[in-house]
Amino acid sequence: MNKLLCAHFARLKKDKIFLISAALMFALGAFLPYNQYREFVKYGYVTSPDNLFFGYPQMIGVLSAVFCSLFLGKEYSDGAIRNKLAVGHSRISAYLSCLVVCITEALLVSASYMIGSAISGISLLGAFQSPASVLVLYLLESILMIIALCSLFVLQSILNQYRAAAAVINTLGIFILIFLAVYVAARLDAPEFYDGYIFTDSLGNMTTEPIRNPQYLTGAARTVYEFFLDFLPTGQALQFTGMNVSYPWRLPLCSLLITIVSTGAGLAAFCRKNIK
């Protein structure tokens, strides 16, 4: 497996999608604190680098979907997978080496955002305000979220011999997951009450009284929505970006479950796949 990893990392160093993604994420990480600093100078709006540091989980899914599809698709188009199996490498080693290189790429791209954000944010906005324990916890949990996403992308990409189709499926899939997460978060954020305005006299004076929101989730329905927000990797990304994680212990468990199930299913399917 070491030889397989060396070959993958040799390709990764020259991969244009990886290099462009890392450069864009670094630039974005540096720009967002600068933009906030401009708002502070112009309007006096005070913020801290904490609020921008965890912006990468929102974007890494789309970038990784494209990278995994095209990088692994080339393994088929160039006949690399068939050659690796022909010289004696096991299918398990081939699959896991692909998973490792995709995870590494996603983590490096995310790290480029964090480096740019930390350099720009600390120099312009000051030190982090959140406790170090919270930052480390969110960092570790976001890493597990990225691993879970990559395991899903690799599962689909390595079983699909046509990289264009794999790219379309992975990209559509991540956008569907993003829309689902946004919908679930919006339902959970709906207020329990909203203000109702009542005219009290002929002069048009009004009073307000709280009116219950029929869309507000309660009981078992709210519990189910909360679980899905924690279970979906994109739902976790929303929580990391907003630094508002309700159940910190549940997110890593969900990410580990997704990783184990998708990797196990991928290995089982790949071991039976007819490599043409």
Salt bridges, closest charged atoms under 4 A:
GLU75 OE2 - ARG11 NH1 2.56
GLU75 OE1 - LYS84 NZ 2.64
GLU192 OE2 - ARG212 NH1 2.98
GLU226 OE2 - ARG222 NE 3.76
ASP230 OD2 - ARG250 NH2 2.80
